[in-house]
Amino acid sequence: MTHHSPSGQPTVRMWTGVVRTEDRDRYADYVERTGMSAYRATPGNLGAWLLTRDLGDGRTEITTLSRWENLAVIAAFAGDDIERAVFYPEDDEFLIERDERVRHYRQA
């Protein structure tokens, strides 16, 4: 699906995955060094945050949130299909569940 966002319309990008709670801190460090660092280095990125939520059953939800000037600048990070999640080589070692697609929200 192609999205069009008016120039200057801030957009929030959100992705969620799940890891074993015992791997939470190592995976959070890994995501900070890879995806979060890449978000922040991309022109048009207005900030990026990594959130964790222990589910109480040995699993921890990992959510990344990033804020962008508009949808057009997200393509510099994500490629032409901006809704496809971007993964890194060691993600498979950690993730036991993952969203293959990201969600984009216009900031009101």
SENU-168571 format. One record per residue (C-alpha): x, y, z; residue number from 1. Coordinates in steps of 0.02 Angstrom, whole numbers, plus 32768, in hexadecimal, padded with zeros to 4 digits. Each point is the difference from the previous one (the first is absolute). Layout:
<u = X; v = Y; w = Z; num = NUM>
...
This chain:
<u = 8000; v = 8000; w = 8000; num = 1>
<u = 8044; v = 80AB; w = 7FD4; num = 2>
<u = 7FEA; v = 808D; w = 807B; num = 3>
<u = 800B; v = 80B7; w = 7FDD; num = 4>
<u = 8023; v = 807A; w = 808B; num = 5>
<u = 7FFD; v = 80BB; w = 7FE4; num = 6>
<u = 80A7; v = 8055; w = 8007; num = 7>
<u = 8025; v = 802F; w = 80B3; num = 8>
<u = 7F80; v = 7F85; w = 8048; num = 9>
<u = 805D; v = 7FA7; w = 808F; num = 10>
<u = 7FED; v = 7F43; w = 7FFA; num = 11>
<u = 801F; v = 7F7F; w = 8088; num = 12>
<u = 8040; v = 7F53; w = 7FCD; num = 13>
<u = 7FE0; v = 7F6F; w = 8077; num = 14>
<u = 803D; v = 7F4C; w = 7FFF; num = 15>
<u = 7FE9; v = 7F76; w = 8083; num = 16>
<u = 8056; v = 7F5A; w = 8020; num = 17>
<u = 800F; v = 7F86; w = 8091; num = 18>
<u = 809C; v = 7FB5; w = 8050; num = 19>
<u = 801F; v = 7F8F; w = 8094; num = 20>
<u = 8009; v = 806C; w = 809D; num = 21>
<u = 80AD; v = 7FBA; w = 8025; num = 22>
<u = 803A; v = 804B; w = 7F59; num = 23>
<u = 7FAA; v = 80A9; w = 8018; num = 24>
<u = 8099; v = 8067; w = 8031; num = 25>
<u = 8075; v = 7FB3; w = 7F7F; num = 26>
<u = 7F7F; v = 8018; w = 7F76; num = 27>
<u = 7FDB; v = 80B3; w = 8035; num = 28>
<u = 80BB; v = 8026; w = 7FF7; num = 29>
<u = 8009; v = 7FAE; w = 7F54; num = 30>
<u = 7F6C; v = 8064; w = 7FBE; num = 31>
<u = 804B; v = 80A1; w = 8043; num = 32>
<u = 80A2; v = 7FDC; w = 7FA1; num = 33>
<u = 7FA7; v = 7FD0; w = 7F5E; num = 34>
<u = 7F51; v = 803D; w = 7FD9; num = 35>
<u = 7FF3; v = 808E; w = 807C; num = 36>
<u = 80AA; v = 8043; w = 7FCE; num = 37>
<u = 7FCE; v = 7FF5; w = 7F47; num = 38>
<u = 7F5C; v = 805A; w = 8023; num = 39>
<u = 8058; v = 808F; w = 8058; num = 40>
<u = 8084; v = 8010; w = 7F77; num = 41>
<u = 7F7E; v = 8011; w = 7F75; num = 42>
<u = 7FDC; v = 80B2; w = 7FC9; num = 43>
<u = 7F4C; v = 802B; w = 802A; num = 44>
<u = 7FFB; v = 7F96; w = 809E; num = 45>
<u = 7FBE; v = 8066; w = 8093; num = 46>
<u = 8024; v = 7F80; w = 8089; num = 47>
<u = 7FFB; v = 7F47; w = 8028; num = 48>
<u = 7FD3; v = 7F9C; w = 809B; num = 49>
<u = 8009; v = 7F4A; w = 8033; num = 50>
<u = 7F7B; v = 7FC3; w = 807B; num = 51>
<u = 7FF8; v = 7F5A; w = 805D; num = 52>
<u = 7F6D; v = 7FAF; w = 8059; num = 53>
<u = 8011; v = 7F5F; w = 8062; num = 54>
<u = 7F69; v = 7F93; w = 7FDC; num = 55>
<u = 8014; v = 7F9A; w = 80A1; num = 56>
<u = 800F; v = 7F58; w = 7FA9; num = 57>
<u = 80BA; v = 7FFF; w = 7FD7; num = 58>
<u = 7FE5; v = 806F; w = 7F68; num = 59>
<u = 8024; v = 80B9; w = 7FE7; num = 60>
<u = 7FB2; v = 806F; w = 7F7D; num = 61>
<u = 8078; v = 8075; w = 7FA7; num = 62>
<u = 7FB7; v = 8098; w = 7FA7; num = 63>
<u = 8060; v = 807F; w = 7F9A; num = 64>
<u = 7FB6; v = 80AB; w = 7FE3; num = 65>
<u = 804E; v = 807F; w = 7F8C; num = 66>
<u = 7FC4; v = 80AB; w = 7FCD; num = 67>
<u = 801E; v = 8042; w = 7F50; num = 68>
<u = 7FE5; v = 80A3; w = 7FA2; num = 69>
<u = 7F8A; v = 7FA4; w = 7F87; num = 70>
<u = 7FE8; v = 7F59; w = 7FAA; num = 71>
<u = 8073; v = 802E; w = 7F6F; num = 72>
<u = 809C; v = 8009; w = 806D; num = 73>
<u = 7FDD; v = 7F54; w = 804B; num = 74>
<u = 802D; v = 7FB0; w = 7F58; num = 75>
<u = 80B6; v = 8036; w = 801A; num = 76>
<u = 8004; v = 7F89; w = 8094; num = 77>
<u = 7F82; v = 7F79; w = 7FD1; num = 78>
<u = 8009; v = 7FF9; w = 7F42; num = 79>
<u = 7F71; v = 800E; w = 7F84; num = 80>
<u = 7F87; v = 7F93; w = 8063; num = 81>
<u = 7FFE; v = 806A; w = 809D; num = 82>
<u = 7F83; v = 7F8C; w = 8056; num = 83>
<u = 8078; v = 7F6B; w = 7FFA; num = 84>
<u = 805F; v = 7FEC; w = 80A3; num = 85>
<u = 80BE; v = 800F; w = 7FF7; num = 86>
<u = 805E; v = 7F72; w = 8055; num = 87>
<u = 80B8; v = 7FE7; w = 8029; num = 88>
<u = 806A; v = 7F60; w = 7FFE; num = 89>
<u = 7FF1; v = 7FD2; w = 80B9; num = 90>
<u = 7F45; v = 8023; w = 800F; num = 91>
<u = 7FDB; v = 7F48; w = 7FDC; num = 92>
<u = 8068; v = 7FCE; w = 8098; num = 93>
<u = 7F8F; v = 8065; w = 8074; num = 94>
<u = 7F52; v = 8014; w = 7FB8; num = 95>
<u = 7F7E; v = 7F7C; w = 8028; num = 96>
<u = 7F73; v = 8069; w = 7FB4; num = 97>
<u = 800A; v = 8096; w = 7F8C; num = 98>
<u = 7F96; v = 8074; w = 7F9A; num = 99>
<u = 8036; v = 7FF4; w = 7F4A; num = 100>
<u = 7FAA; v = 80A5; w = 7FDD; num = 101>
<u = 800E; v = 80A5; w = 805B; num = 102>
<u = 7F76; v = 807C; w = 8026; num = 103>
<u = 8006; v = 80B8; w = 7FD5; num = 104>
<u = 7F9A; v = 8084; w = 8059; num = 105>
<u = 7FEB; v = 80B7; w = 7FD4; num = 106>
<u = 8024; v = 806F; w = 8093; num = 107>
<u = 7F6A; v = 8071; w = 801E; num = 108>
